Amino acid sequence: MRLYSFNDFKYICYIEGKKNAVEKIFSEILETKKLNALCKSVENKNINLNTIYKEYMNLQEIKNKK
């Protein structure tokens, strides 16, 4: 899976909407249950782009260690 930069991430969120972008980017990293929970928090606007991107980078780091 490609590693997105923060600017790529912001652009995808701008074009597709935050929820759809999160689904697209995290679908290969998270299991369905965790992805749905993340999308719900995005829908409720409890989470900003910086927080989402930090989570994405943390998950990428974990995935690359395996």
HUMOGI-V153411 format. One line per field, one symbol per residue. psi: psi as a letter, one per 30 degrees, with the letter a starting at -180 (. if undefined). burial: 1 if it has 9 or more other C-alpha atoms within 8 Angstrom, else 0. A space follows every 10 residues. Layout:
psi: ???
burial: ???
//
This chain:
psi: kkjkleeeee eeeeefkeee eeeeefefel leeeeeeeee eeefhfklee eeeeeeeeee eeeff.
burial: 0000000011 0110011111 1110011010 0000100010 1100001000 0110010011 000000
//
